[in-house]
Amino acid sequence: MLVNPWGLWWSELTASDICRIDAEGRVIEGRWDVTPAIHIHTELHRANPEARVVVHNHPYWVTVLAALGELPEIFHQTGCLFADEMVFVDEYDGSIEDATSGVRLARHVGKHRVAVLANHGVIVSGMTLADAVYRAGSFDRQCRLAYDVLQTGRSPRPVPISARRGMQDILVDRAPEIYWSGAVRQLLKSNPEILT
């Protein structure tokens, strides 16, 4: 597996910093160490073959909902991407330091593509890099939207359940590659040395 190194900020990371690890989380190629929580990834990959790319992070708006103990309601068409694919993991104990705790977390996540971890952050998986990155970026925006809608104090109007599956199929089919291509263009424009 390929993984970003432990201890480098995203803004200083380049392609040559990426580490290759084995299925147990040991670095087999690269000059850096990896996070002690690498078993979040190793065990999710092992438990779910569809989790080919796993993103774990702590974006602000996801973390707000994680602190509230809630999953975002689907108020916008892009949120349909997550219909029937989210789970809230309340049993998360705050630390994944070994394979055993990674296995426990993977059981709670199951086949869900998005798992919000109580008082922590999120795990998002996808079949491709473009898919996982699109889902991760979109999910934090959906959490912000859901929070902002609830702050109005009005009765929100969720996307009808009957409309969600069709929109989800369209998003899965069309959006990840477009999002990924744009994100790569913007990154290379602002940080051309990233590929070094």
PyMOL CGO cylinders between C-alpha atoms (Angstrom):
from pymol import cmd
from pymol.cgo import CYLINDER

trace = [
    CYLINDER, 0.00, 0.00, 0.00, 0.99, 3.60, -0.51, 0.3, 1, 1, 1, 1, 1, 1,
    CYLINDER, 0.99, 3.60, -0.51, 0.62, 6.00, 2.43, 0.3, 1, 1, 1, 1, 1, 1,
    CYLINDER, 0.62, 6.00, 2.43, 1.62, 9.52, 3.38, 0.3, 1, 1, 1, 1, 1, 1,
    CYLINDER, 1.62, 9.52, 3.38, 4.40, 9.69, 5.98, 0.3, 1, 1, 1, 1, 1, 1,
    CYLINDER, 4.40, 9.69, 5.98, 3.90, 10.50, 9.64, 0.3, 1, 1, 1, 1, 1, 1,
    CYLINDER, 3.90, 10.50, 9.64, 5.03, 13.93, 10.76, 0.3, 1, 1, 1, 1, 1, 1,
    CYLINDER, 5.03, 13.93, 10.76, 5.05, 15.89, 7.50, 0.3, 1, 1, 1, 1, 1, 1,
    CYLINDER, 5.05, 15.89, 7.50, 2.52, 18.65, 6.92, 0.3, 1, 1, 1, 1, 1, 1,
    CYLINDER, 2.52, 18.65, 6.92, 0.40, 18.34, 3.79, 0.3, 1, 1, 1, 1, 1, 1,
    CYLINDER, 0.40, 18.34, 3.79, 1.92, 21.58, 2.47, 0.3, 1, 1, 1, 1, 1, 1,
    CYLINDER, 1.92, 21.58, 2.47, 5.44, 20.12, 2.52, 0.3, 1, 1, 1, 1, 1, 1,
    CYLINDER, 5.44, 20.12, 2.52, 4.61, 16.65, 1.20, 0.3, 1, 1, 1, 1, 1, 1,
    CYLINDER, 4.61, 16.65, 1.20, 5.95, 15.66, -2.24, 0.3, 1, 1, 1, 1, 1, 1,
    CYLINDER, 5.95, 15.66, -2.24, 5.62, 12.49, -4.31, 0.3, 1, 1, 1, 1, 1, 1,
    CYLINDER, 5.62, 12.49, -4.31, 9.03, 11.24, -3.18, 0.3, 1, 1, 1, 1, 1, 1,
    CYLINDER, 9.03, 11.24, -3.18, 7.85, 11.31, 0.45, 0.3, 1, 1, 1, 1, 1, 1,
    CYLINDER, 7.85, 11.31, 0.45, 5.13, 8.69, -0.11, 0.3, 1, 1, 1, 1, 1, 1,
    CYLINDER, 5.13, 8.69, -0.11, 5.90, 5.41, 1.68, 0.3, 1, 1, 1, 1, 1, 1,
    CYLINDER, 5.90, 5.41, 1.68, 5.12, 1.90, 0.57, 0.3, 1, 1, 1, 1, 1, 1,
    CYLINDER, 5.12, 1.90, 0.57, 4.05, -0.44, 3.35, 0.3, 1, 1, 1, 1, 1, 1,
    CYLINDER, 4.05, -0.44, 3.35, 3.21, -4.12, 3.61, 0.3, 1, 1, 1, 1, 1, 1,
    CYLINDER, 3.21, -4.12, 3.61, -0.12, -5.55, 4.79, 0.3, 1, 1, 1, 1, 1, 1,
    CYLINDER, -0.12, -5.55, 4.79, 1.05, -5.35, 8.42, 0.3, 1, 1, 1, 1, 1, 1,
    CYLINDER, 1.05, -5.35, 8.42, 1.84, -1.64, 8.19, 0.3, 1, 1, 1, 1, 1, 1,
    CYLINDER, 1.84, -1.64, 8.19, 5.63, -1.94, 8.04, 0.3, 1, 1, 1, 1, 1, 1,
    CYLINDER, 5.63, -1.94, 8.04, 7.51, 0.49, 5.79, 0.3, 1, 1, 1, 1, 1, 1,
    CYLINDER, 7.51, 0.49, 5.79, 9.16, -1.41, 2.95, 0.3, 1, 1, 1, 1, 1, 1,
    CYLINDER, 9.16, -1.41, 2.95, 10.06, 1.58, 0.82, 0.3, 1, 1, 1, 1, 1, 1,
    CYLINDER, 10.06, 1.58, 0.82, 10.48, 5.21, 1.80, 0.3, 1, 1, 1, 1, 1, 1,
    CYLINDER, 10.48, 5.21, 1.80, 12.56, 7.38, 4.09, 0.3, 1, 1, 1, 1, 1, 1,
    CYLINDER, 12.56, 7.38, 4.09, 9.86, 8.19, 6.66, 0.3, 1, 1, 1, 1, 1, 1,
    CYLINDER, 9.86, 8.19, 6.66, 7.84, 6.40, 9.29, 0.3, 1, 1, 1, 1, 1, 1,
    CYLINDER, 7.84, 6.40, 9.29, 4.04, 6.02, 9.14, 0.3, 1, 1, 1, 1, 1, 1,
    CYLINDER, 4.04, 6.02, 9.14, 1.37, 6.88, 11.68, 0.3, 1, 1, 1, 1, 1, 1,
    CYLINDER, 1.37, 6.88, 11.68, 0.95, 4.52, 14.62, 0.3, 1, 1, 1, 1, 1, 1,
    CYLINDER, 0.95, 4.52, 14.62, -2.73, 4.43, 13.56, 0.3, 1, 1, 1, 1, 1, 1,
    CYLINDER, -2.73, 4.43, 13.56, -1.84, 2.73, 10.26, 0.3, 1, 1, 1, 1, 1, 1,
    CYLINDER, -1.84, 2.73, 10.26, -3.99, -0.24, 11.33, 0.3, 1, 1, 1, 1, 1, 1,
    CYLINDER, -3.99, -0.24, 11.33, -7.08, 1.85, 10.58, 0.3, 1, 1, 1, 1, 1, 1,
    CYLINDER, -7.08, 1.85, 10.58, -6.05, 1.37, 6.97, 0.3, 1, 1, 1, 1, 1, 1,
    CYLINDER, -6.05, 1.37, 6.97, -4.56, -2.12, 6.98, 0.3, 1, 1, 1, 1, 1, 1,
    CYLINDER, -4.56, -2.12, 6.98, -7.57, -3.68, 8.69, 0.3, 1, 1, 1, 1, 1, 1,
    CYLINDER, -7.57, -3.68, 8.69, -10.19, -1.82, 6.63, 0.3, 1, 1, 1, 1, 1, 1,
    CYLINDER, -10.19, -1.82, 6.63, -8.45, -2.98, 3.44, 0.3, 1, 1, 1, 1, 1, 1,
    CYLINDER, -8.45, -2.98, 3.44, -8.32, -6.52, 4.78, 0.3, 1, 1, 1, 1, 1, 1,
    CYLINDER, -8.32, -6.52, 4.78, -12.00, -6.55, 5.85, 0.3, 1, 1, 1, 1, 1, 1,
    CYLINDER, -12.00, -6.55, 5.85, -13.48, -4.86, 2.78, 0.3, 1, 1, 1, 1, 1, 1,
    CYLINDER, -13.48, -4.86, 2.78, -12.04, -5.43, -0.71, 0.3, 1, 1, 1, 1, 1, 1,
    CYLINDER, -12.04, -5.43, -0.71, -14.09, -2.50, -2.00, 0.3, 1, 1, 1, 1, 1, 1,
    CYLINDER, -14.09, -2.50, -2.00, -12.15, -0.16, 0.29, 0.3, 1, 1, 1, 1, 1, 1,
    CYLINDER, -12.15, -0.16, 0.29, -9.27, 0.12, -2.16, 0.3, 1, 1, 1, 1, 1, 1,
    CYLINDER, -9.27, 0.12, -2.16, -8.46, 3.69, -1.10, 0.3, 1, 1, 1, 1, 1, 1,
    CYLINDER, -8.46, 3.69, -1.10, -9.01, 4.74, 2.52, 0.3, 1, 1, 1, 1, 1, 1,
    CYLINDER, -9.01, 4.74, 2.52, -8.91, 8.38, 3.63, 0.3, 1, 1, 1, 1, 1, 1,
    CYLINDER, -8.91, 8.38, 3.63, -8.86, 9.12, 7.34, 0.3, 1, 1, 1, 1, 1, 1,
    CYLINDER, -8.86, 9.12, 7.34, -8.82, 12.74, 8.46, 0.3, 1, 1, 1, 1, 1, 1,
    CYLINDER, -8.82, 12.74, 8.46, -10.36, 15.27, 10.83, 0.3, 1, 1, 1, 1, 1, 1,
    CYLINDER, -10.36, 15.27, 10.83, -11.99, 17.99, 8.73, 0.3, 1, 1, 1, 1, 1, 1,
    CYLINDER, -11.99, 17.99, 8.73, -13.66, 20.72, 10.73, 0.3, 1, 1, 1, 1, 1, 1,
    CYLINDER, -13.66, 20.72, 10.73, -17.33, 20.26, 9.78, 0.3, 1, 1, 1, 1, 1, 1,
    CYLINDER, -17.33, 20.26, 9.78, -17.23, 16.48, 10.04, 0.3, 1, 1, 1, 1, 1, 1,
    CYLINDER, -17.23, 16.48, 10.04, -15.67, 16.88, 13.46, 0.3, 1, 1, 1, 1, 1, 1,
    CYLINDER, -15.67, 16.88, 13.46, -18.45, 19.25, 14.55, 0.3, 1, 1, 1, 1, 1, 1,
    CYLINDER, -18.45, 19.25, 14.55, -21.05, 16.58, 13.74, 0.3, 1, 1, 1, 1, 1, 1,
    CYLINDER, -21.05, 16.58, 13.74, -18.86, 13.87, 15.29, 0.3, 1, 1, 1, 1, 1, 1,
    CYLINDER, -18.86, 13.87, 15.29, -18.90, 15.90, 18.52, 0.3, 1, 1, 1, 1, 1, 1,
    CYLINDER, -18.90, 15.90, 18.52, -22.69, 16.16, 18.29, 0.3, 1, 1, 1, 1, 1, 1,
    CYLINDER, -22.69, 16.16, 18.29, -23.02, 12.43, 17.66, 0.3, 1, 1, 1, 1, 1, 1,
    CYLINDER, -23.02, 12.43, 17.66, -24.82, 12.91, 14.35, 0.3, 1, 1, 1, 1, 1, 1,
    CYLINDER, -24.82, 12.91, 14.35, -24.60, 11.98, 10.71, 0.3, 1, 1, 1, 1, 1, 1,
    CYLINDER, -24.60, 11.98, 10.71, -25.53, 14.72, 8.24, 0.3, 1, 1, 1, 1, 1, 1,
    CYLINDER, -25.53, 14.72, 8.24, -29.03, 14.69, 6.80, 0.3, 1, 1, 1, 1, 1, 1,
    CYLINDER, -29.03, 14.69, 6.80, -29.16, 14.81, 3.01, 0.3, 1, 1, 1, 1, 1, 1,
    CYLINDER, -29.16, 14.81, 3.01, -30.29, 18.34, 2.14, 0.3, 1, 1, 1, 1, 1, 1,
    CYLINDER, -30.29, 18.34, 2.14, -28.56, 18.75, -1.24, 0.3, 1, 1, 1, 1, 1, 1,
    CYLINDER, -28.56, 18.75, -1.24, -28.23, 16.59, -4.33, 0.3, 1, 1, 1, 1, 1, 1,
    CYLINDER, -28.23, 16.59, -4.33, -24.50, 16.01, -3.76, 0.3, 1, 1, 1, 1, 1, 1,
    CYLINDER, -24.50, 16.01, -3.76, -25.38, 14.53, -0.38, 0.3, 1, 1, 1, 1, 1, 1,
    CYLINDER, -25.38, 14.53, -0.38, -27.17, 11.75, -2.26, 0.3, 1, 1, 1, 1, 1, 1,
    CYLINDER, -27.17, 11.75, -2.26, -23.71, 10.31, -2.87, 0.3, 1, 1, 1, 1, 1, 1,
    CYLINDER, -23.71, 10.31, -2.87, -23.80, 9.15, 0.77, 0.3, 1, 1, 1, 1, 1, 1,
    CYLINDER, -23.80, 9.15, 0.77, -27.32, 7.71, 0.85, 0.3, 1, 1, 1, 1, 1, 1,
    CYLINDER, -27.32, 7.71, 0.85, -27.22, 4.40, 2.75, 0.3, 1, 1, 1, 1, 1, 1,
    CYLINDER, -27.22, 4.40, 2.75, -23.41, 4.58, 2.87, 0.3, 1, 1, 1, 1, 1, 1,
    CYLINDER, -23.41, 4.58, 2.87, -22.85, 6.34, 6.23, 0.3, 1, 1, 1, 1, 1, 1,
    CYLINDER, -22.85, 6.34, 6.23, -22.38, 4.93, 9.70, 0.3, 1, 1, 1, 1, 1, 1,
    CYLINDER, -22.38, 4.93, 9.70, -21.73, 6.62, 13.04, 0.3, 1, 1, 1, 1, 1, 1,
    CYLINDER, -21.73, 6.62, 13.04, -19.16, 4.70, 15.10, 0.3, 1, 1, 1, 1, 1, 1,
    CYLINDER, -19.16, 4.70, 15.10, -19.86, 5.48, 18.73, 0.3, 1, 1, 1, 1, 1, 1,
    CYLINDER, -19.86, 5.48, 18.73, -17.81, 2.52, 19.96, 0.3, 1, 1, 1, 1, 1, 1,
    CYLINDER, -17.81, 2.52, 19.96, -14.56, 4.08, 18.78, 0.3, 1, 1, 1, 1, 1, 1,
    CYLINDER, -14.56, 4.08, 18.78, -12.22, 4.37, 21.77, 0.3, 1, 1, 1, 1, 1, 1,
    CYLINDER, -12.22, 4.37, 21.77, -9.99, 7.12, 20.41, 0.3, 1, 1, 1, 1, 1, 1,
    CYLINDER, -9.99, 7.12, 20.41, -6.85, 5.19, 19.58, 0.3, 1, 1, 1, 1, 1, 1,
    CYLINDER, -6.85, 5.19, 19.58, -5.86, 2.58, 17.03, 0.3, 1, 1, 1, 1, 1, 1,
    CYLINDER, -5.86, 2.58, 17.03, -2.37, 1.46, 18.01, 0.3, 1, 1, 1, 1, 1, 1,
    CYLINDER, -2.37, 1.46, 18.01, -2.41, -2.17, 16.88, 0.3, 1, 1, 1, 1, 1, 1,
    CYLINDER, -2.41, -2.17, 16.88, -4.07, -4.61, 14.49, 0.3, 1, 1, 1, 1, 1, 1,
    CYLINDER, -4.07, -4.61, 14.49, -6.54, -5.84, 17.13, 0.3, 1, 1, 1, 1, 1, 1,
    CYLINDER, -6.54, -5.84, 17.13, -8.06, -2.39, 17.64, 0.3, 1, 1, 1, 1, 1, 1,
    CYLINDER, -8.06, -2.39, 17.64, -8.00, -1.91, 13.84, 0.3, 1, 1, 1, 1, 1, 1,
    CYLINDER, -8.00, -1.91, 13.84, -10.01, -5.12, 13.40, 0.3, 1, 1, 1, 1, 1, 1,
    CYLINDER, -10.01, -5.12, 13.40, -12.56, -3.92, 15.96, 0.3, 1, 1, 1, 1, 1, 1,
    CYLINDER, -12.56, -3.92, 15.96, -12.96, -0.61, 14.14, 0.3, 1, 1, 1, 1, 1, 1,
    CYLINDER, -12.96, -0.61, 14.14, -13.24, -2.36, 10.76, 0.3, 1, 1, 1, 1, 1, 1,
    CYLINDER, -13.24, -2.36, 10.76, -16.12, -4.46, 12.16, 0.3, 1, 1, 1, 1, 1, 1,
    CYLINDER, -16.12, -4.46, 12.16, -17.98, -1.30, 13.17, 0.3, 1, 1, 1, 1, 1, 1,
    CYLINDER, -17.98, -1.30, 13.17, -17.38, 0.32, 9.78, 0.3, 1, 1, 1, 1, 1, 1,
    CYLINDER, -17.38, 0.32, 9.78, -18.42, -2.78, 7.85, 0.3, 1, 1, 1, 1, 1, 1,
    CYLINDER, -18.42, -2.78, 7.85, -19.12, -2.08, 4.17, 0.3, 1, 1, 1, 1, 1, 1,
    CYLINDER, -19.12, -2.08, 4.17, -20.01, 1.58, 4.73, 0.3, 1, 1, 1, 1, 1, 1,
    CYLINDER, -20.01, 1.58, 4.73, -18.04, 4.01, 2.60, 0.3, 1, 1, 1, 1, 1, 1,
    CYLINDER, -18.04, 4.01, 2.60, -18.24, 6.78, 5.20, 0.3, 1, 1, 1, 1, 1, 1,
    CYLINDER, -18.24, 6.78, 5.20, -17.75, 6.25, 8.93, 0.3, 1, 1, 1, 1, 1, 1,
    CYLINDER, -17.75, 6.25, 8.93, -17.94, 9.19, 11.30, 0.3, 1, 1, 1, 1, 1, 1,
    CYLINDER, -17.94, 9.19, 11.30, -15.98, 8.41, 14.46, 0.3, 1, 1, 1, 1, 1, 1,
    CYLINDER, -15.98, 8.41, 14.46, -17.44, 9.84, 17.66, 0.3, 1, 1, 1, 1, 1, 1,
    CYLINDER, -17.44, 9.84, 17.66, -15.50, 12.87, 18.89, 0.3, 1, 1, 1, 1, 1, 1,
    CYLINDER, -15.50, 12.87, 18.89, -12.81, 12.27, 16.30, 0.3, 1, 1, 1, 1, 1, 1,
    CYLINDER, -12.81, 12.27, 16.30, -13.13, 12.48, 12.52, 0.3, 1, 1, 1, 1, 1, 1,
    CYLINDER, -13.13, 12.48, 12.52, -14.05, 10.40, 9.51, 0.3, 1, 1, 1, 1, 1, 1,
    CYLINDER, -14.05, 10.40, 9.51, -13.01, 7.42, 7.43, 0.3, 1, 1, 1, 1, 1, 1,
    CYLINDER, -13.01, 7.42, 7.43, -13.96, 7.54, 3.75, 0.3, 1, 1, 1, 1, 1, 1,
    CYLINDER, -13.96, 7.54, 3.75, -13.24, 4.75, 1.29, 0.3, 1, 1, 1, 1, 1, 1,
    CYLINDER, -13.24, 4.75, 1.29, -13.52, 4.38, -2.46, 0.3, 1, 1, 1, 1, 1, 1,
    CYLINDER, -13.52, 4.38, -2.46, -12.65, 2.05, -5.28, 0.3, 1, 1, 1, 1, 1, 1,
    CYLINDER, -12.65, 2.05, -5.28, -10.22, 4.56, -6.86, 0.3, 1, 1, 1, 1, 1, 1,
    CYLINDER, -10.22, 4.56, -6.86, -8.17, 7.49, -5.68, 0.3, 1, 1, 1, 1, 1, 1,
    CYLINDER, -8.17, 7.49, -5.68, -10.47, 9.90, -7.54, 0.3, 1, 1, 1, 1, 1, 1,
    CYLINDER, -10.47, 9.90, -7.54, -13.55, 8.31, -5.95, 0.3, 1, 1, 1, 1, 1, 1,
    CYLINDER, -13.55, 8.31, -5.95, -12.19, 8.42, -2.39, 0.3, 1, 1, 1, 1, 1, 1,
    CYLINDER, -12.19, 8.42, -2.39, -10.90, 12.00, -2.70, 0.3, 1, 1, 1, 1, 1, 1,
    CYLINDER, -10.90, 12.00, -2.70, -14.20, 13.20, -4.18, 0.3, 1, 1, 1, 1, 1, 1,
    CYLINDER, -14.20, 13.20, -4.18, -16.16, 11.50, -1.42, 0.3, 1, 1, 1, 1, 1, 1,
    CYLINDER, -16.16, 11.50, -1.42, -13.90, 12.90, 1.32, 0.3, 1, 1, 1, 1, 1, 1,
    CYLINDER, -13.90, 12.90, 1.32, -14.05, 16.47, 0.01, 0.3, 1, 1, 1, 1, 1, 1,
    CYLINDER, -14.05, 16.47, 0.01, -17.77, 16.33, -0.64, 0.3, 1, 1, 1, 1, 1, 1,
    CYLINDER, -17.77, 16.33, -0.64, -18.56, 14.82, 2.74, 0.3, 1, 1, 1, 1, 1, 1,
    CYLINDER, -18.56, 14.82, 2.74, -17.06, 17.70, 4.73, 0.3, 1, 1, 1, 1, 1, 1,
    CYLINDER, -17.06, 17.70, 4.73, -19.07, 20.17, 2.60, 0.3, 1, 1, 1, 1, 1, 1,
    CYLINDER, -19.07, 20.17, 2.60, -22.23, 18.15, 3.25, 0.3, 1, 1, 1, 1, 1, 1,
    CYLINDER, -22.23, 18.15, 3.25, -21.56, 18.23, 6.99, 0.3, 1, 1, 1, 1, 1, 1,
    CYLINDER, -21.56, 18.23, 6.99, -21.16, 22.00, 6.87, 0.3, 1, 1, 1, 1, 1, 1,
    CYLINDER, -21.16, 22.00, 6.87, -24.37, 22.37, 4.88, 0.3, 1, 1, 1, 1, 1, 1,
    CYLINDER, -24.37, 22.37, 4.88, -26.28, 20.10, 7.28, 0.3, 1, 1, 1, 1, 1, 1,
    CYLINDER, -26.28, 20.10, 7.28, -25.00, 22.05, 10.29, 0.3, 1, 1, 1, 1, 1, 1,
    CYLINDER, -25.00, 22.05, 10.29, -25.83, 25.42, 8.72, 0.3, 1, 1, 1, 1, 1, 1,
    CYLINDER, -25.83, 25.42, 8.72, -29.32, 24.28, 7.72, 0.3, 1, 1, 1, 1, 1, 1,
    CYLINDER, -29.32, 24.28, 7.72, -30.03, 23.16, 11.28, 0.3, 1, 1, 1, 1, 1, 1,
    CYLINDER, -30.03, 23.16, 11.28, -28.80, 26.52, 12.61, 0.3, 1, 1, 1, 1, 1, 1,
    CYLINDER, -28.80, 26.52, 12.61, -31.59, 28.35, 10.77, 0.3, 1, 1, 1, 1, 1, 1,
    CYLINDER, -31.59, 28.35, 10.77, -34.07, 26.98, 13.30, 0.3, 1, 1, 1, 1, 1, 1,
    CYLINDER, -34.07, 26.98, 13.30, -36.49, 26.21, 10.50, 0.3, 1, 1, 1, 1, 1, 1,
    CYLINDER, -36.49, 26.21, 10.50, -37.83, 22.78, 9.54, 0.3, 1, 1, 1, 1, 1, 1,
    CYLINDER, -37.83, 22.78, 9.54, -35.40, 21.53, 6.89, 0.3, 1, 1, 1, 1, 1, 1,
    CYLINDER, -35.40, 21.53, 6.89, -36.47, 19.80, 3.70, 0.3, 1, 1, 1, 1, 1, 1,
    CYLINDER, -36.47, 19.80, 3.70, -34.32, 16.72, 3.02, 0.3, 1, 1, 1, 1, 1, 1,
    CYLINDER, -34.32, 16.72, 3.02, -33.92, 15.31, -0.48, 0.3, 1, 1, 1, 1, 1, 1,
    CYLINDER, -33.92, 15.31, -0.48, -36.78, 12.80, -0.91, 0.3, 1, 1, 1, 1, 1, 1,
    CYLINDER, -36.78, 12.80, -0.91, -35.65, 9.22, -0.36, 0.3, 1, 1, 1, 1, 1, 1,
    CYLINDER, -35.65, 9.22, -0.36, -37.17, 8.27, -3.74, 0.3, 1, 1, 1, 1, 1, 1,
    CYLINDER, -37.17, 8.27, -3.74, -34.80, 10.69, -5.54, 0.3, 1, 1, 1, 1, 1, 1,
    CYLINDER, -34.80, 10.69, -5.54, -31.59, 9.71, -3.77, 0.3, 1, 1, 1, 1, 1, 1,
    CYLINDER, -31.59, 9.71, -3.77, -30.60, 6.51, -5.57, 0.3, 1, 1, 1, 1, 1, 1,
    CYLINDER, -30.60, 6.51, -5.57, -30.85, 8.00, -9.06, 0.3, 1, 1, 1, 1, 1, 1,
    CYLINDER, -30.85, 8.00, -9.06, -28.80, 11.03, -8.09, 0.3, 1, 1, 1, 1, 1, 1,
    CYLINDER, -28.80, 11.03, -8.09, -26.29, 8.80, -6.32, 0.3, 1, 1, 1, 1, 1, 1,
    CYLINDER, -26.29, 8.80, -6.32, -25.78, 6.77, -9.51, 0.3, 1, 1, 1, 1, 1, 1,
    CYLINDER, -25.78, 6.77, -9.51, -25.20, 9.93, -11.55, 0.3, 1, 1, 1, 1, 1, 1,
    CYLINDER, -25.20, 9.93, -11.55, -22.66, 11.27, -9.05, 0.3, 1, 1, 1, 1, 1, 1,
    CYLINDER, -22.66, 11.27, -9.05, -20.78, 7.97, -8.82, 0.3, 1, 1, 1, 1, 1, 1,
    CYLINDER, -20.78, 7.97, -8.82, -20.64, 7.76, -12.61, 0.3, 1, 1, 1, 1, 1, 1,
    CYLINDER, -20.64, 7.76, -12.61, -19.67, 11.33, -13.47, 0.3, 1, 1, 1, 1, 1, 1,
    CYLINDER, -19.67, 11.33, -13.47, -18.29, 13.39, -10.60, 0.3, 1, 1, 1, 1, 1, 1,
    CYLINDER, -18.29, 13.39, -10.60, -15.12, 11.75, -9.20, 0.3, 1, 1, 1, 1, 1, 1,
    CYLINDER, -15.12, 11.75, -9.20, -12.95, 12.05, -12.32, 0.3, 1, 1, 1, 1, 1, 1,
    CYLINDER, -12.95, 12.05, -12.32, -14.05, 15.63, -12.99, 0.3, 1, 1, 1, 1, 1, 1,
    CYLINDER, -14.05, 15.63, -12.99, -13.39, 16.61, -9.37, 0.3, 1, 1, 1, 1, 1, 1,
    CYLINDER, -13.39, 16.61, -9.37, -10.04, 14.79, -9.34, 0.3, 1, 1, 1, 1, 1, 1,
    CYLINDER, -10.04, 14.79, -9.34, -8.86, 16.33, -12.62, 0.3, 1, 1, 1, 1, 1, 1,
    CYLINDER, -8.86, 16.33, -12.62, -9.70, 19.84, -11.42, 0.3, 1, 1, 1, 1, 1, 1,
    CYLINDER, -9.70, 19.84, -11.42, -8.07, 19.29, -8.05, 0.3, 1, 1, 1, 1, 1, 1,
    CYLINDER, -8.07, 19.29, -8.05, -4.88, 18.01, -9.71, 0.3, 1, 1, 1, 1, 1, 1,
    CYLINDER, -4.88, 18.01, -9.71, -4.77, 20.97, -12.11, 0.3, 1, 1, 1, 1, 1, 1,
    CYLINDER, -4.77, 20.97, -12.11, -5.16, 23.42, -9.22, 0.3, 1, 1, 1, 1, 1, 1,
    CYLINDER, -5.16, 23.42, -9.22, -2.54, 21.63, -7.12, 0.3, 1, 1, 1, 1, 1, 1,
    CYLINDER, -2.54, 21.63, -7.12, 0.02, 21.55, -9.93, 0.3, 1, 1, 1, 1, 1, 1,
    CYLINDER, 0.02, 21.55, -9.93, -0.63, 25.21, -10.70, 0.3, 1, 1, 1, 1, 1, 1,
    CYLINDER, -0.63, 25.21, -10.70, -0.11, 26.31, -7.09, 0.3, 1, 1, 1, 1, 1, 1,
    CYLINDER, -0.11, 26.31, -7.09, 2.59, 23.78, -6.17, 0.3, 1, 1, 1, 1, 1, 1,
    CYLINDER, 2.59, 23.78, -6.17, 4.40, 22.43, -9.28, 0.3, 1, 1, 1, 1, 1, 1,
    CYLINDER, 4.40, 22.43, -9.28, 7.21, 20.87, -7.21, 0.3, 1, 1, 1, 1, 1, 1,
    CYLINDER, 7.21, 20.87, -7.21, 4.76, 18.42, -5.63, 0.3, 1, 1, 1, 1, 1, 1,
    CYLINDER, 4.76, 18.42, -5.63, 5.78, 15.73, -8.12, 0.3, 1, 1, 1, 1, 1, 1,
    CYLINDER, 5.78, 15.73, -8.12, 9.44, 15.84, -7.11, 0.3, 1, 1, 1, 1, 1, 1,
]
cmd.load_cgo(trace, "trace")
